[in-house]
């Protein structure tokens, strides 16, 4: 069976140009390109992390079998292993690809809305709920046991690869994605003599889960729910269960940036010496 590769890009001229070149390099090979009739084996996302998040949500029904590849034309490109100038090398790697991958945990979100409906979602980065105006009050349960009542602006629950996104800005820890865990961080909690929540990020393993039961007010249109790069103001949640998903996302591993290299490149930057003499074997895998 020939491989089927889907190539998606954002609207930036640079991304579109890379897409055109990748299609050209894959022409006259055994690889099918952008054939929507056949399940994709490889999904290439050209853009920034936002583009990759959109691509993930568009094709998440294929995550068990498809391998994702990010080509960086965004601002940060945390998830992208490839640069635009490497497109010919990437085309050759796709032709030779044997399905090898590296996989990362995802977050399962099971929401019960006030209208009685239930919605299951997956997140690659995080779920967050926050008040638009006024204090958000929410009971937090861990593994069905009441833990605390949170008061503040909101709550974020992130995956390990999402731990460098919103979670990090909230003071959460950066988690290596080999750990099958999720992390809850508070957004501006109220902590005083009267109201108290833990105040620290909490990290739980695969066999535990968080349950949030936000207090719902009669005029409740005051909460925003975000899942990765999507935001909803029409989802009034009465209860949401958050756990490590059974599904995982698979990235093609024929070129893969080590996690701590990825973190360092994104947040610290390489010294000139490291950039010139980078030896991947010296880094933590
Ligand atoms: P955006 O406002 O365009 O993206 C915010 C920045 O976060 C971009 O620079 C993006 O990289 C980067 N980013 C996304 N996922 C990341 C990750 N896992 N690790 C490190 N950086 C990451 O919003 P967007 O494109 O719709 O993306 C939504 C994501 O942005 C959310 O899932 C959230 O994690 C993150 N975010 C962070 C904050 C914050 O830190 N205060 C606020 C809002 C959203 P690119 O430039 O490559 O796209």
Boltz pocket constraint, residues with backbone or C-beta under 6 A from the ligand:
constraints:
  - pocket:
      binder: B
      contacts: [[A, 47], [A, 48], [A, 49], [A, 50], [A, 51], [A, 53], [A, 74], [A, 75], [A, 76], [A, 77], [A, 78], [A, 125], [A, 126], [A, 161], [A, 162], [A, 163], [A, 164], [A, 165], [A, 166], [A, 167], [A, 169], [A, 227], [A, 228], [A, 229], [A, 230], [A, 266]]
      max_distance: 6.0
